[in-house]
Amino acid sequence: MITPRQTRAARALLGWSRQELADRALVSLSTVRRMEEAERDIRMSSIESVRKALEAAGVEFSNRGDDGIRLKP
């Protein structure tokens, strides 16, 4: 599972707007906003779609307690 902080950082690293992430993940803009603002009641399928869109663009997530992200080399 990716965190709100990772979502915001990954989007910033790629230079994407919230709308661009929503378009690429095939989710609504409000879903991306709610994810980034740590609101509850977000479908796991939507979170997975966002994660997959970011990974397809070259983002790599670390969940070792540091909420890290990086671009794949």
CYANA upper distance limits for C-alpha pairs under 8 A (distance plus 0.5 A):
  1 MET  CA     47 ILE  CA      8.13
  1 MET  CA     48 GLU  CA      8.30
  2 ILE  CA      6 GLN  CA      6.69
  2 ILE  CA      7 THR  CA      7.31
  2 ILE  CA     47 ILE  CA      8.14
  2 ILE  CA     51 ARG  CA      7.49
  2 ILE  CA     61 PHE  CA      8.09
  2 ILE  CA     63 ASN  CA      8.27
  3 THR  CA      7 THR  CA      6.76
  3 THR  CA     67 ASP  CA      7.63
  4 PRO  CA      8 ARG  CA      6.78
  4 PRO  CA     35 MET  CA      6.21
  4 PRO  CA     36 GLU  CA      4.96
  4 PRO  CA     37 GLU  CA      7.01
  4 PRO  CA     38 ALA  CA      6.17
  5 ARG  CA      9 ALA  CA      6.61
  5 ARG  CA     36 GLU  CA      7.35
  5 ARG  CA     67 ASP  CA      7.73
  6 GLN  CA     10 ALA  CA      6.35
  6 GLN  CA     61 PHE  CA      8.16
  6 GLN  CA     67 ASP  CA      6.60
  6 GLN  CA     68 GLY  CA      7.32
  6 GLN  CA     69 ILE  CA      7.08
  7 THR  CA     11 ARG  CA      6.65
  7 THR  CA     35 MET  CA      8.15
  7 THR  CA     36 GLU  CA      6.81
  8 ARG  CA     12 ALA  CA      6.66
  8 ARG  CA     36 GLU  CA      6.53
  9 ALA  CA     13 LEU  CA      6.51
  9 ALA  CA     69 ILE  CA      7.96
 10 ALA  CA     14 LEU  CA      6.80
 10 ALA  CA     54 LEU  CA      7.53
 10 ALA  CA     59 VAL  CA      7.13
 10 ALA  CA     69 ILE  CA      7.18
 10 ALA  CA     70 ARG  CA      8.21
 11 ARG  CA     15 GLY  CA      6.60
 11 ARG  CA     16 TRP  CA      5.75
 11 ARG  CA     17 SER  CA      7.55
 11 ARG  CA     18 ARG  CA      8.08
 11 ARG  CA     21 LEU  CA      7.68
 11 ARG  CA     54 LEU  CA      8.09
 12 ALA  CA     16 TRP  CA      6.66
 12 ALA  CA     17 SER  CA      8.35
 14 LEU  CA     57 ALA  CA      8.38
 16 TRP  CA     20 GLU  CA      6.23
 16 TRP  CA     21 LEU  CA      6.88
 17 SER  CA     21 LEU  CA      6.93
 18 ARG  CA     22 ALA  CA      6.67
 18 ARG  CA     29 LEU  CA      7.08
 18 ARG  CA     32 VAL  CA      6.95
 18 ARG  CA     33 ARG  CA      7.69
 19 GLN  CA     23 ASP  CA      6.58
 19 GLN  CA     29 LEU  CA      6.19
 20 GLU  CA     24 ARG  CA      6.65
 21 LEU  CA     25 ALA  CA      6.47
 21 LEU  CA     32 VAL  CA      7.99
 21 LEU  CA     50 VAL  CA      7.78
 21 LEU  CA     53 ALA  CA      8.00
 21 LEU  CA     54 LEU  CA      8.38
 22 ALA  CA     26 LEU  CA      6.26
 22 ALA  CA     27 VAL  CA      5.52
 22 ALA  CA     28 SER  CA      6.09
 22 ALA  CA     29 LEU  CA      5.84
 22 ALA  CA     31 THR  CA      8.23
 22 ALA  CA     32 VAL  CA      6.72
 22 ALA  CA     50 VAL  CA      8.05
 23 ASP  CA     27 VAL  CA      7.08
 23 ASP  CA     28 SER  CA      8.07
 24 ARG  CA     50 VAL  CA      8.48
 24 ARG  CA     53 ALA  CA      6.52
 25 ALA  CA     49 SER  CA      5.71
 25 ALA  CA     50 VAL  CA      5.48
 25 ALA  CA     52 LYS  CA      7.90
 25 ALA  CA     53 ALA  CA      5.67
 26 LEU  CA     49 SER  CA      7.72
 27 VAL  CA     31 THR  CA      6.97
 27 VAL  CA     32 VAL  CA      7.97
 27 VAL  CA     46 SER  CA      7.01
 27 VAL  CA     49 SER  CA      8.05
 27 VAL  CA     50 VAL  CA      8.25
 28 SER  CA     32 VAL  CA      7.26
 29 LEU  CA     33 ARG  CA      6.79
 30 SER  CA     34 ARG  CA      6.53
 31 THR  CA     35 MET  CA      6.60
 31 THR  CA     42 ILE  CA      7.72
 31 THR  CA     46 SER  CA      8.08
 32 VAL  CA     36 GLU  CA      6.68
 33 ARG  CA     37 GLU  CA      6.63
 34 ARG  CA     38 ALA  CA      6.56
 34 ARG  CA     39 GLU  CA      5.64
 34 ARG  CA     40 ARG  CA      8.21
 34 ARG  CA     42 ILE  CA      8.12
 35 MET  CA     39 GLU  CA      6.67
 35 MET  CA     42 ILE  CA      7.72
 35 MET  CA     47 ILE  CA      8.25
 42 ILE  CA     46 SER  CA      7.47
 42 ILE  CA     47 ILE  CA      7.76
 43 ARG  CA     47 ILE  CA      7.05
 44 MET  CA     48 GLU  CA      6.60
 45 SER  CA     49 SER  CA      6.63
 46 SER  CA     50 VAL  CA      6.78
 47 ILE  CA     51 ARG  CA      6.69
 48 GLU  CA     52 LYS  CA      6.52
 49 SER  CA     53 ALA  CA      6.66
 50 VAL  CA     54 LEU  CA      6.77
 51 ARG  CA     55 GLU  CA      6.62
 52 LYS  CA     56 ALA  CA      6.46
 53 ALA  CA     57 ALA  CA      6.94
 54 LEU  CA     58 GLY  CA      7.15
 54 LEU  CA     59 VAL  CA      6.06
 55 GLU  CA     59 VAL  CA      5.11
 55 GLU  CA     60 GLU  CA      6.60
 58 GLY  CA     71 LEU  CA      5.90
 58 GLY  CA     72 LYS  CA      5.86
 59 VAL  CA     69 ILE  CA      7.24
 59 VAL  CA     70 ARG  CA      6.20
 59 VAL  CA     71 LEU  CA      5.08
 59 VAL  CA     72 LYS  CA      6.51
 60 GLU  CA     69 ILE  CA      6.08
 60 GLU  CA     70 ARG  CA      5.81
 60 GLU  CA     71 LEU  CA      6.33
 60 GLU  CA     72 LYS  CA      6.49
 61 PHE  CA     67 ASP  CA      8.10
 61 PHE  CA     68 GLY  CA      6.58
 61 PHE  CA     69 ILE  CA      5.11
 61 PHE  CA     70 ARG  CA      7.28
 62 SER  CA     66 ASP  CA      7.64
 62 SER  CA     67 ASP  CA      6.55
 62 SER  CA     68 GLY  CA      5.44
 62 SER  CA     69 ILE  CA      6.40
 63 ASN  CA     67 ASP  CA      6.06
 63 ASN  CA     68 GLY  CA      7.32
 64 ARG  CA     68 GLY  CA      8.48
